[in-house]
Amino acid sequence: MKQTLPRNWGGLNSEKKDHKFFLDQAFVMGGLAVLIFSYIIFRFIFPLLEKGVLW
């Protein structure tokens, strides 16, 4: 019996090909970390620098 490969490759990675902008978990967690760090810097550290406490 001859072994052949299936010709229909559409089912392997069809999810990633259909979505042009795909948000995965690492992208969301990285964005959340950037937002948290920027909030900490502008809420707590920047006022201390502005008053001259940390300079």
C-alpha positions in Angstrom: 0.0 0.0 0.0 1.3 3.4 -1.0 1.7 6.0 1.8 0.7 9.5 0.9 0.4 12.7 2.7 -3.0 14.5 3.0 -3.3 17.3 0.6 -5.6 19.4 2.8 -3.3 21.5 5.1 -6.0 24.1 6.0 -6.8 22.6 9.4 -3.3 22.7 10.9 -2.8 26.5 11.5 -6.1 27.9 10.4 -6.7 29.9 13.6 -3.5 32.0 13.2 -3.9 32.6 9.5 -7.5 33.8 9.8 -6.7 36.5 12.5 -4.6 39.4 11.3 -4.2 40.8 14.9 -4.0 38.0 17.4 -3.7 38.8 21.1 -2.0 36.0 23.0 -1.5 35.7 26.7 2.1 36.9 26.7 1.2 40.1 24.9 -1.6 40.9 27.3 0.5 40.2 30.4 3.4 42.2 29.0 1.1 45.2 28.4 -0.4 44.9 31.8 3.1 44.9 33.4 4.1 48.0 31.4 0.9 49.8 32.6 1.5 48.8 36.2 5.1 50.0 36.1 4.2 53.3 34.4 1.5 53.9 37.0 3.9 53.3 39.9 6.5 55.6 38.4 4.1 58.5 37.6 2.0 58.1 40.8 4.8 57.6 43.4 8.3 58.2 42.1 7.7 61.2 39.8 6.2 63.4 42.6 9.2 62.6 44.8 11.6 63.6 42.1 9.6 66.8 41.5 9.8 67.8 45.1 13.4 67.0 45.3 13.2 64.2 47.8 15.0 61.6 45.6 17.4 64.0 43.8 
